[in-house]
């Protein structure tokens, strides 16, 4: 059975993935890494999803890796440590990040409290992030002489630029929600008391939106960093044509001509 360190609920197409070690600020233990890989793999095999929300239980999103767990590896020889950490990251962390990126639906990060280390990597890998005004962020890895995981070195420079990414990873300074918004790490910042309502409103908009067009948009954005302009233009042409052949396009045009709101059926 899935460890209770990760909770997964799917209701009416809305998947909520909860990081659930609130007493430990949702710090990522080895057990939790395995549970996250299991939960994200379950999501990847469902065809009834419309949107995924990732949230932290308690007062924080995720304060990074569980350093007590890491300390338990310190007795190992350098060779054994290399094998142990590499295997864990390849099997659990990388699989989780790739599963979320590969989902054909928007993934929303609901961030409050600490968002550090892998917690920040996870938020950066979401398609959109809504943050409480009290949230705070740090890459954290550099503070304990680590280089980063969870896709941070791929997502961060694409969101904030290379110079800023280098600074955030090496200096590991803490930044607040206002700075996260300015950098593009967060899409929107709201008072903590309004965070759930803001997430619900965004989820509602996604549920009313054109599901297949969103899937095409996510795929195009994920593919674009590896493509030349002419190759990406070709991918756009193919995706646009597929969208234009779907009923939601007919509805979108019809609603525009009739001056009403579209009723996409996804």
C-alpha positions in Angstrom: 0.0 0.0 0.0 1.1 3.6 -0.6 2.9 5.2 2.3 0.9 7.8 4.1 3.7 10.3 3.5 2.0 11.0 0.2 -1.8 11.3 0.0 -3.5 11.0 -3.4 -7.2 11.9 -3.9 -8.9 12.0 -7.3 -12.4 13.5 -7.4 -14.3 14.5 -10.6 -11.1 14.7 -12.6 -9.2 16.8 -10.0 -6.2 15.0 -8.5 -4.8 16.4 -5.2 -1.4 15.1 -4.3 -0.6 16.0 -0.7 2.9 16.0 0.8 2.1 14.6 4.2 4.8 14.8 6.8 3.6 18.0 8.5 5.5 17.4 11.7 8.7 17.3 9.7 7.7 20.3 7.5 7.0 17.7 4.8 10.8 17.1 4.5 11.5 14.5 1.8 12.5 11.2 3.5 13.7 8.2 1.4 10.3 6.5 2.1 8.5 9.6 0.9 10.6 9.7 -2.3 9.4 6.1 -3.1 5.8 7.1 -2.2 6.0 10.1 -4.6 7.2 8.0 -7.4 4.4 5.5 -6.8 1.7 8.3 -6.6 2.9 10.1 -9.8 3.1 6.8 -11.6 -0.6 6.1 -10.7 -1.5 9.6 -12.1 0.4 8.8 -15.3 -1.8 5.7 -15.9 -5.2 7.5 -15.5 -7.2 8.8 -18.4 -9.9 10.7 -16.3 -7.7 13.5 -15.1 -8.3 17.2 -15.9 -6.0 18.9 -13.4 -3.5 18.0 -10.7 -2.9 20.1 -7.5 0.2 19.6 -5.4 0.1 20.8 -1.8 1.7 20.4 1.5 -0.1 19.3 4.7 0.2 21.5 7.8 1.9 24.9 7.6 4.5 24.3 4.9 4.8 23.1 1.3 8.1 21.2 1.6 11.3 22.2 3.5 13.6 20.1 1.3 15.3 16.8 1.9 15.1 15.0 5.2 18.6 15.7 6.5 18.2 13.1 9.3 17.7 10.5 6.6 20.8 11.9 4.8 22.8 11.7 8.0 22.1 8.0 8.1 24.1 7.6 4.9 27.2 9.3 6.3 28.8 6.0 7.6 28.9 4.7 4.0 32.1 4.7 2.0 32.3 7.3 -0.8 31.7 4.6 -3.4 28.6 3.3 -1.5 27.3 6.8 -1.1 27.6 7.5 -4.8 25.7 4.3 -5.6 23.0 4.9 -2.9 22.2 8.5 -3.7 22.4 8.0 -7.5 20.0 5.0 -7.4 17.5 6.9 -5.2 17.5 9.9 -7.4 17.2 7.9 -10.6 14.5 5.6 -9.4 12.4 7.9 -7.3 13.1 11.6 -7.9 13.6 11.5 -11.7 10.7 9.2 -12.3 8.4 11.5 -10.3 9.5 14.7 -12.1 9.2 13.0 -15.5 5.7 11.6 -14.7 4.4 15.0 -13.7 5.9 16.7 -16.8 4.5 14.0 -19.0 0.9 14.4 -17.7 -1.4 15.7 -20.4 -3.1 18.0 -17.9 -2.1 21.2 -16.0 -0.2 20.7 -12.7 -0.7 23.4 -10.2 1.5 24.0 -7.2 -0.3 25.4 -4.1 2.6 26.8 -2.1 2.6 28.1 1.5 5.3 28.3 4.2 8.7 26.8 3.3 9.4 25.9 -0.3 13.0 24.7 -0.2 15.3 22.2 -1.9 13.3 19.5 -3.7 10.2 21.4 -2.6 11.3 24.3 -4.8 12.3 21.9 -7.6 8.8 20.4 -7.5 7.1 23.8 -7.6 9.3 24.9 -10.6 8.2 21.7 -12.4 4.5 22.5 -11.9 2.8 24.3 -14.8 1.6 27.1 -12.6 2.2 28.1 -9.0 -0.1 29.9 -6.7 1.6 31.1 -3.5 0.6 32.5 -0.1 2.1 35.9 0.6 3.8 34.3 3.6 5.6 31.6 1.5 9.4 31.7 1.4 11.7 30.0 -1.0 15.3 28.7 -1.3 17.2 26.2 -3.4 18.9 25.1 -0.2 21.2 22.6 -1.8 24.3 24.8 -1.8 24.0 25.3 2.0 24.8 21.6 2.5 27.3 21.3 -0.4 24.9 19.7 -2.8 24.3 20.6 -6.4 20.5 20.1 -6.8 18.0 17.5 -8.1 14.4 17.3 -9.2 15.0 19.1 -12.4 16.1 22.4 -10.6 19.0 23.0 -13.0 16.6 22.5 -16.0 13.6 24.5 -14.8 15.2 27.3 -12.9 17.3 28.9 -15.7 14.3 28.6 -18.1 12.1 30.5 -15.6 14.6 33.1 -14.1 17.5 33.1 -16.6 21.0 31.6 -16.2 22.7 34.3 -14.2 19.9 34.4 -11.6 19.7 30.6 -11.6 23.5 30.4 -10.8 23.1 32.9 -8.0 20.1 31.1 -6.5 21.8 27.7 -6.6 25.2 28.8 -5.3 24.2 31.4 -2.7 21.0 29.5 -1.7 19.6 32.8 -0.2 16.0 32.8 0.9 13.6 34.9 -1.1 10.0 35.9 -0.3 6.7 35.5 -2.2 6.9 39.0 -3.8 10.4 38.1 -5.2 9.1 34.7 -6.4 6.3 36.6 -8.3 8.8 39.0 -9.8 11.1 36.2 -10.9 8.2 34.2 -12.4 8.6 31.3 -9.9 5.0 32.1 -8.8 2.2 33.1 -11.1 0.1 34.7 -8.4 0.5 35.6 -4.7 -2.5 35.9 -2.4 -3.0 36.2 1.4 -2.8 32.8 3.0 -6.4 32.9 4.0 -7.4 33.3 0.3 -5.0 30.6 -1.1 -7.6 27.8 -1.2 -10.2 30.0 -2.9 -7.6 31.1 -5.5 -6.6 27.5 -6.2 -10.3 26.5 -6.5 -11.0 29.3 -8.9 -8.0 28.3 -11.1 -9.1 24.6 -11.0 -12.6 25.7 -12.0 -11.3 27.7 -15.0 -9.2 24.7 -16.1 -12.2 22.3 -15.8 -14.2 24.7 -18.0 -11.4 25.0 -20.5 -10.6 23.0 -23.7 -8.8 19.9 -22.3 -7.1 18.8 -25.5 -5.9 22.3 -26.3 -4.3 22.5 -22.8 -2.6 19.1 -23.4 -1.2 20.4 -26.8 0.0 23.6 -25.1 1.8 21.7 -22.3 3.4 19.4 -24.8 4.6 22.3 -27.1 6.1 24.1 -24.1 7.9 21.0 -22.9 9.3 20.3 -26.3 10.4 23.8 -27.2 13.7 24.0 -25.4 15.1 21.1 -27.4 13.9 22.4 -30.8 15.1 24.7 -33.5 12.6 27.4 -34.5 11.7 25.7 -37.7 11.2 22.4 -35.9 9.0 24.0 -33.3 7.0 25.8 -36.0 6.3 22.4 -37.5 5.2 21.0 -34.2 2.9 24.0 -33.7 1.3 23.5 -37.2 0.6 19.8 -36.4 -0.9 20.6 -32.9 -2.9 23.5 -34.2 -4.4 21.3 -37.0 -5.3 18.6 -34.4 -7.0 21.2 -32.3 -8.9 22.6 -35.3 -10.4 19.2 -36.0 -11.9 18.8 -32.5 -15.4 19.7 -31.3 -14.1 22.2 -28.7 -12.9 24.3 -31.6 -16.4 24.4 -33.2 -17.8 25.4 -29.8 -15.2 28.1 -29.3 -16.0 29.7 -32.7 -19.7 29.2 -32.2 -19.6 30.9 -28.8 -17.6 33.8 -30.2 -20.0 34.4 -33.1 -23.0 34.1 -30.7 -21.4 36.4 -28.1 -21.6 33.9 -25.3 -19.2 32.0 -23.1 -18.0 28.7 -24.6 -19.1 25.5 -23.0 -16.2 23.2 -23.8 -16.8 19.5 -23.1 -13.2 18.4 -22.8 
